[in-house]
Amino acid sequence: MSATVPALVAADSARLRTRAARHARSLPLAVCGLTVLVVAGMGLLDGSWFWLVMLVPAAAFLATYVVAFALRLPSGVGVGSDGYGIALVLSALIAFFLPWIIWTTGVPFLVGLGLVVLGLRASDRFLWVAGLATMAASFGIATLSSPLFFPLSTPGLMAMIALGLALLAAALAALRGERHTLASGGDALSIGDPATDNLRVLAVLGDADEADQPALARLTGVEERNLAARLHDLTEAGLVHARITKNRNWAQITREGREELRTRREALRGVAEHRKA
């Protein structure tokens, strides 16, 4: 499948629209903001409850995945591989085996660390910068009110509440950006080139893992009648796997499809860099 540099722009646009449809940025920020507020509330408890507070970040990333999974049915777009499991396991391991990190830096530090993981995995600067800011703020809060001595001091409690509200504000800003991305979509319209349309489909599925046909048509800009032909070609090539559940046609990217997407994107980036030179 031949392609030009505009195909790379098309693929990037499709991926951004897919992340917006999945709320891949606003959802974890909102859950993490609520988590910090929960930790602030639990900070009023005595020190005997601190072991439970340490597990809250891991529970938060589990909840984020559950919500993302629930949203796949109304949105028609899969959960993707954003790294919620990695953030969950990392938070749990630190809580169980390296609790001194939390005692030194504060519980929200794990929340920020999880955001950094999600941001780096998705190449989302907004997420990992928010994560680093949360980690730094948590360390500052820990100096105001040591997590070793619950309940939190009044300055530490107020600072933690402010941090939670800041994350919720960031989530709101991210949600507005996602809505704008989905509403604009002018550059996501299909240009009628089968190779570019195939790349758009792979870009959507590469980010979301799976999507139903109406969602694919919406996110790629490919008309459904043409989309059926594109999915047939990709399925025949072993790049996409089709399945039907409850009268909904879903398309899932295969391992070969991910490799094809990666190869084509690298080739197109090489073309773009050559033109800049």
Backbone torsions as a table, in degrees:
resi	resn	phi	psi	omega
1	MET	NA	112.3	179.8
2	SER	-80.5	156.0	-179.2
3	ALA	-155.2	162.8	178.7
4	THR	-118.3	177.4	179.6
5	VAL	-60.8	-39.4	175.4
6	PRO	-55.6	-24.7	177.2
7	ALA	-65.6	-32.5	177.4
8	LEU	-67.6	-40.3	176.1
9	VAL	-62.5	-40.6	179.5
10	ALA	-63.6	-42.7	179.9
11	ALA	-66.0	-43.0	179.2
12	ASP	-63.5	-39.3	178.5
13	SER	-63.9	-43.0	179.4
14	ALA	-63.4	-40.1	179.7
15	ARG	-65.6	-42.8	179.9
16	LEU	-63.6	-40.3	178.4
17	ARG	-66.0	-35.3	178.7
18	THR	-66.9	-44.6	177.8
19	ARG	-62.9	-36.2	177.5
20	ALA	-66.3	-41.3	179.7
21	ALA	-66.1	-31.2	179.0
22	ARG	-85.0	-7.0	-174.2
23	HIS	54.2	42.4	-175.5
24	ALA	-67.7	-17.1	177.6
25	ARG	-102.2	-48.7	-175.0
26	SER	-70.7	-35.5	-176.9
27	LEU	-62.4	-54.0	179.5
28	PRO	-63.4	-33.9	177.5
29	LEU	-64.7	-42.0	180.0
30	ALA	-65.4	-45.8	-179.9
31	VAL	-63.7	-41.1	179.9
32	CYS	-66.5	-36.9	176.2
33	GLY	-63.2	-44.5	176.7
34	LEU	-64.0	-36.2	179.7
35	THR	-62.7	-43.7	178.9
36	VAL	-62.9	-37.8	177.4
37	LEU	-66.9	-37.3	176.4
38	VAL	-63.4	-43.9	178.7
39	VAL	-61.8	-38.5	177.9
40	ALA	-61.8	-42.5	178.2
41	GLY	-64.5	-40.0	178.9
42	MET	-71.1	-18.2	178.0
43	GLY	-65.9	-12.3	177.2
44	LEU	-81.1	-11.4	179.8
45	LEU	-78.0	167.5	177.7
46	ASP	-80.0	171.8	-172.8
47	GLY	-62.3	-18.1	-178.4
48	SER	-68.5	-16.1	-179.9
49	TRP	-94.4	1.5	-173.2
50	PHE	-63.6	-31.6	179.6
51	TRP	-61.7	-34.6	178.9
52	LEU	-73.6	-38.1	179.3
53	VAL	-60.9	-36.1	-178.5
54	MET	-63.5	-23.6	-178.3
55	LEU	-88.4	-7.8	-177.0
56	VAL	-61.4	-43.8	178.9
57	PRO	-58.3	-41.6	178.2
58	ALA	-62.2	-42.1	177.8
59	ALA	-63.5	-33.5	-179.3
60	ALA	-65.4	-43.3	-179.2
61	PHE	-72.0	-29.7	172.3
62	LEU	-65.0	-43.5	179.1
63	ALA	-63.9	-37.8	178.9
64	THR	-61.7	-43.3	178.5
65	TYR	-64.1	-42.3	-179.3
66	VAL	-61.2	-43.5	178.9
67	VAL	-65.1	-43.8	178.9
68	ALA	-61.1	-39.2	178.9
69	PHE	-66.4	-38.9	179.2
70	ALA	-66.8	-32.6	-178.2
71	LEU	-73.4	-15.7	-176.6
72	ARG	-64.9	-30.4	-178.4
73	LEU	-72.6	-50.2	178.0
74	PRO	-69.5	-31.0	-177.5
75	SER	-86.5	-25.0	-176.9
76	GLY	77.1	12.3	-177.2
77	VAL	-123.3	135.8	-176.3
78	GLY	-69.3	176.5	-177.6
79	VAL	-73.7	-33.7	-175.7
80	GLY	82.8	-175.1	-179.5
81	SER	-119.2	63.8	-173.2
82	ASP	-78.5	-13.5	178.6
83	GLY	98.1	19.7	178.0
84	TYR	-60.9	-38.7	178.6
85	GLY	-63.6	-40.0	178.7
86	ILE	-63.8	-45.0	179.5
87	ALA	-63.0	-39.8	179.5
88	LEU	-63.7	-50.9	-177.4
89	VAL	-63.9	-42.0	-179.6
90	LEU	-62.8	-42.8	178.9
91	SER	-63.6	-42.3	-179.3
92	ALA	-67.1	-41.3	-179.4
93	LEU	-63.0	-42.9	179.3
94	ILE	-65.5	-41.0	-179.1
95	ALA	-63.0	-38.3	-175.8
96	PHE	-85.7	-39.1	-170.9
97	PHE	-109.6	-20.2	-179.9
98	LEU	-131.1	52.4	-176.1
99	PRO	-62.2	-22.7	-179.5
100	TRP	-62.0	-25.5	176.4
101	ILE	-63.5	-42.1	-179.6
102	ILE	-70.5	-39.0	178.6
103	TRP	-60.6	-33.1	-177.1
104	THR	-84.5	-36.9	-171.4
105	THR	-110.2	-14.7	-178.7
106	GLY	95.8	153.3	-178.2
107	VAL	-62.8	-40.5	178.8
108	PRO	-59.4	-16.7	177.0
109	PHE	-57.6	-39.8	179.0
110	LEU	-67.7	-34.8	176.2
111	VAL	-61.9	-46.5	178.5
112	GLY	-64.2	-39.5	178.9
113	LEU	-61.8	-41.0	177.3
114	GLY	-63.1	-39.8	176.9
115	LEU	-63.7	-37.9	176.6
116	VAL	-62.0	-43.4	178.3
117	VAL	-59.3	-47.7	-179.9
118	LEU	-62.7	-42.5	-178.5
119	GLY	-66.4	-43.1	179.3
120	LEU	-67.5	-39.2	-178.8
121	ARG	-65.1	-35.9	-177.7
122	ALA	-98.2	2.8	-175.2
123	SER	54.2	43.0	-179.2
124	ASP	-108.2	101.7	-176.6
125	ARG	-62.6	-36.3	-178.7
126	PHE	-58.4	-43.5	-177.7
127	LEU	-69.1	-48.1	-175.2
128	TRP	-72.8	-28.6	174.2
129	VAL	-68.0	-42.4	176.2
130	ALA	-61.4	-36.7	178.0
131	GLY	-65.4	-45.4	178.9
132	LEU	-62.9	-40.0	178.6
133	ALA	-64.2	-38.3	178.2
134	THR	-66.2	-41.6	178.4
135	MET	-62.6	-43.7	179.7
136	ALA	-65.4	-42.3	179.8
137	ALA	-65.1	-38.6	179.2
138	SER	-62.9	-41.2	178.0
139	PHE	-62.8	-39.1	177.9
140	GLY	-65.9	-40.3	178.5
141	ILE	-64.3	-36.9	-179.5
142	ALA	-63.2	-27.8	178.2
143	THR	-77.9	-24.0	177.8
144	LEU	-79.8	-37.7	-177.9
145	SER	-146.7	101.1	-175.5
146	SER	-57.8	129.4	177.8
147	PRO	-61.7	-14.5	179.3
148	LEU	-70.8	-19.5	-173.5
149	PHE	-124.1	86.2	174.1
150	PHE	-82.2	149.8	0.7
151	PRO	-73.9	163.3	179.8
152	LEU	-66.6	151.5	174.2
153	SER	-70.3	162.4	-178.7
154	THR	-60.2	-45.4	177.2
155	PRO	-61.0	-41.7	179.4
156	GLY	-64.0	-40.4	179.4
157	LEU	-64.8	-44.7	179.7
158	MET	-63.9	-40.4	179.7
159	ALA	-65.4	-38.2	179.8
160	MET	-68.7	-39.3	176.0
161	ILE	-61.8	-42.3	178.5
162	ALA	-62.3	-37.9	178.6
163	LEU	-65.3	-43.5	177.9
164	GLY	-61.8	-42.8	178.9
165	LEU	-66.2	-35.0	177.7
166	ALA	-64.5	-40.5	177.8
167	LEU	-66.6	-37.4	176.9
168	LEU	-66.3	-37.2	176.4
169	ALA	-64.6	-40.3	176.8
170	ALA	-63.9	-37.8	177.9
171	ALA	-64.0	-40.3	178.7
172	LEU	-64.4	-42.8	177.6
173	ALA	-63.1	-39.9	178.6
174	ALA	-65.5	-39.1	179.2
175	LEU	-63.6	-41.2	177.4
176	ARG	-63.1	-40.4	177.2
177	GLY	-63.9	-39.1	178.9
178	GLU	-65.1	-42.0	178.1
179	ARG	-64.4	-38.6	178.1
180	HIS	-64.8	-41.5	179.3
181	THR	-61.5	-42.4	-179.4
182	LEU	-72.6	-32.4	-177.4
183	ALA	-77.2	-34.7	-178.1
184	SER	-71.4	-76.4	171.6
185	GLY	53.8	13.9	-179.3
186	GLY	-62.9	-35.6	-177.0
187	ASP	-84.6	1.4	-178.9
188	ALA	-95.3	1.4	-179.4
189	LEU	-70.2	142.8	-178.7
190	SER	-64.6	139.8	176.8
191	ILE	-98.7	8.1	173.6
192	GLY	80.8	7.2	178.5
193	ASP	-93.3	117.6	-177.0
194	PRO	-55.6	-39.9	-178.9
195	ALA	-64.7	-42.5	178.7
196	THR	-67.9	-40.0	178.1
197	ASP	-63.8	-39.1	176.4
198	ASN	-61.6	-40.1	179.6
199	LEU	-66.9	-38.4	176.1
200	ARG	-58.8	-46.6	-179.0
201	VAL	-61.5	-44.7	179.4
202	LEU	-64.3	-36.5	179.5
203	ALA	-64.4	-41.8	178.1
204	VAL	-64.3	-48.6	-177.9
205	LEU	-70.4	-30.8	177.8
206	GLY	-64.5	-31.4	179.0
207	ASP	-86.1	-39.1	-173.3
208	ALA	-99.3	-10.5	-175.4
209	ASP	76.5	-43.9	-179.6
210	GLU	-153.7	158.7	177.3
211	ALA	-161.6	151.0	175.2
212	ASP	-86.1	169.6	-172.6
213	GLN	-64.9	-41.7	176.7
214	PRO	-59.2	-40.5	178.5
215	ALA	-66.6	-40.2	177.7
216	LEU	-61.3	-43.5	179.4
217	ALA	-63.4	-39.9	-178.5
218	ARG	-68.4	-40.9	-174.2
219	LEU	-83.2	-27.7	-179.1
220	THR	-94.6	-22.4	-175.4
221	GLY	80.7	6.2	178.9
222	VAL	-86.7	129.5	178.6
223	GLU	-61.3	147.2	-173.6
224	GLU	-60.8	-33.9	179.6
225	ARG	-67.1	-35.5	176.3
226	ASN	-79.2	-30.1	-179.5
227	LEU	-63.7	-37.4	179.2
228	ALA	-59.9	-39.2	178.5
229	ALA	-68.7	-39.5	179.3
230	ARG	-64.5	-44.0	179.5
231	LEU	-65.4	-35.7	177.4
232	HIS	-62.8	-45.5	179.5
233	ASP	-61.8	-45.3	-178.0
234	LEU	-67.6	-36.3	177.8
235	THR	-67.6	-43.2	178.2
236	GLU	-61.6	-32.8	-180.0
237	ALA	-81.3	-4.1	-179.8
238	GLY	77.4	16.7	-178.0
239	LEU	-92.7	-19.9	-177.7
240	VAL	-137.1	143.5	176.7
241	HIS	-115.0	129.7	-178.9
242	ALA	-100.2	143.3	175.0
243	ARG	-148.5	155.8	-178.2
244	ILE	-122.9	125.9	176.5
245	THR	-134.8	123.9	177.8
246	LYS	50.9	49.0	176.6
247	ASN	64.3	21.1	175.4
248	ARG	-115.7	131.1	179.3
249	ASN	-91.3	114.7	-179.1
250	TRP	-107.7	147.6	174.4
251	ALA	-121.1	131.1	178.9
252	GLN	-119.4	138.8	177.8
253	ILE	-78.5	142.4	178.4
254	THR	-96.8	174.4	176.8
255	ARG	-61.4	-40.3	177.7
256	GLU	-64.7	-34.9	178.7
257	GLY	-65.8	-40.4	177.5
258	ARG	-64.2	-39.7	179.4
259	GLU	-66.7	-39.9	177.7
260	GLU	-63.6	-42.5	179.1
261	LEU	-62.2	-46.5	179.6
262	ARG	-61.7	-44.3	-178.5
263	THR	-62.9	-45.1	-177.5
264	ARG	-68.5	-39.0	179.0
265	ARG	-64.7	-42.1	178.2
266	GLU	-62.7	-41.1	179.0
267	ALA	-63.9	-41.7	-179.7
268	LEU	-68.9	-36.0	175.8
269	ARG	-64.1	-37.8	176.9
270	GLY	-61.4	-40.8	177.3
271	VAL	-63.8	-42.7	-178.9
272	ALA	-64.3	-43.5	179.7
273	GLU	-65.7	-36.4	178.6
274	HIS	-64.6	-40.2	-179.7
275	ARG	-67.7	-36.8	177.8
276	LYS	-65.0	-36.6	178.8
277	ALA	-68.7	NA	NA
